[in-house]
């Protein structure tokens, strides 16, 4: 099993798709990495030699943060926004969308499941 950046890559997938299992690597970045490493995008992960995997690891280390480092950096960026109390930070703090989406309807992903409304009891009527 191929292990790159602390992630086990699925052996049955193509190299381009397999690299996207690493947090911070999308399809275009995976294609660019494979191009630099001179590896075909159609080659399966299980067919990669140890030398090719080492080239991929080297390129990932040079390019920048992936996996844990990237997650930590993003969390620190969000914390900074919350500390300076800017608009985006306040939206993060309240758990609402930060990028201008409407919240009157929709936004259920950020707001969570609907809270059940409590039905009012009818006051006893006079007969």
N, C-alpha and C positions, 0 to 999 in steps of 0.2 A: 504494500500500500504506500503510495507516494504521500509524503508529508512536507508541506511547504508553509512557512510562516505559522507553524503551530496548528495547521488544519489538514486533516486527512482528505485528500482529493479522491473523488469517486473514480475507480479504475475503468469503468465501462464508458465514461463520457469522453467527448472530444476534448483536446487540450484547451481550446478557447473557452468552452463552457465550464470545464472543470476548474479553471482558474477563477471563475466568478464566484466560487464558493468561499473565496477569501474576502473578508470584509474590507471594502475600499477598492476592490477590483471589479470593474464592470466589463462589459463585452469589448468596448473600444480599447480600454487599457490593457485587457488580456491580449487582444490582437497585436497591440504595439509591443508588448513584452515579448510575445512569441516571435515577432518580426526581428527584434533586436537579438534574440537568442538564436535566430536562424532555425526555427522549428516550424513545421507545417501546422496550420491551425486545425487540419483534419486528423492529425495523429491522435490516437487514443492515449489517455494517461498511463494505462498499463504498459504501453509500448515505449514510453520515454525511458531513456537510459539514465543512469545516475549522473553522468556528466551533464546531460541536458537539464536535469532537475537542479543541479548546482548552478548552471548558468541562469536559470529562472530565479533562483534564490538570490543570486548576486545582483541581478537587475532590480528585484524588489527592494533589496536593502539600499541600493543607490537612489532609487526614485523617491522614496519618502515613506511616510508612516502608513501602515496597514494594521488590521486587527486591533489588538489591545491598545497600542499607542494612539491610533486614530480615534477609537471610541473614547479614550481618556481626554484627548484634545477637544473633541466635540462637546463632551460633558463640561469641561472647563470653560469653553466658549459660552455655553448656555448659562453656566453659573455666573460668569462675568456680566452677562446681560441682566440677569436677575439682581445682582449686587448693585449695579449702577441705576437700576429701576427705570430703564428705558421702556418704551412701549412694548417692544418684543419680549423683554424680560418679564414685564407684568403679565403678558399673555401666557408665557411659559408657566409662571407661578400659579395662575388661575386655571391652567389646563385647557386653554382655549386656542383656536387656530391663530397662528402668528402672521400669516401671509395674506391677510385681507379677505378671507372667505367669509361668506355670510353665516350667521349663527342662529338666526330666527328659526329657520328650518335647516335640516342637515347638520353637519359638524358632529355627528354621533360618534365618530371614531375618537375625536379628542375629548368630547364631553362625557362619553361613557353611556351606558344604557339609560333610557328614560326612567325618571323617578315616577312611581305610581302616584297618581293624583288621588287624594282622599275625597271620597264622595260625601257631600254634605247631606245630613239627615234633614228630612223635611220637618218643619216645625208642626206640632199637632194643630190641625186646623179647627176652627170653631164650627160647631154644627148648629 
